[in-house]
Amino acid sequence: MKKFIIGFAILIAFVITPVVPAISVASAAPAPARPLRIVLARQSNVDIAQLVKHFSSQCPNVTITTNPKGSDFMLAENGWSGSYRFLVIAHGGDTIYATETALLSNSVKDVCKFLSTR
């Protein structure tokens, strides 16, 4: 009878105790990456306000900075309505990406796509 009561008490304890789901490491959100910093080349002739507008809407992980020493990349942009040319230059001076499109938004989208792989 004693064994029956102890067994019954253990069974009740398991039924009453709530089951806490295990938190898996894979389901945890990844840490946000440091935003990439881009400095604009001085000889660029594209409207800076339009660039900032398009980058902020299409590339939330990119920050435009005025500090060339603290930047990851330099963006040299040249163009006017109907013909935009963008060059992405690495911090050491190597040109690593170029695009030419008819719309400013498409050039920014191409650069964002390239930078997201970095």
HELIX and SHEET records of a PDB file:
HELIX    1   1 LYS A    2  ILE A   16  1                                  15    
HELIX    2   2 ILE A   48  GLN A   58  1                                  11    
HELIX    3   3 PRO A   68  GLY A   70  5                                   3    
HELIX    4   4 LEU A  104  SER A  116  1                                  13    
SHEET    1   A 5 VAL A  62  THR A  65  0                                        
SHEET    2   A 5 LEU A  36  LEU A  40  1                                        
SHEET    3   A 5 PHE A  73  TRP A  80  1                                        
SHEET    4   A 5 SER A  83  ALA A  90 -1                                        
SHEET    5   A 5 THR A  95  THR A 101 -1                                        
END                                                                             
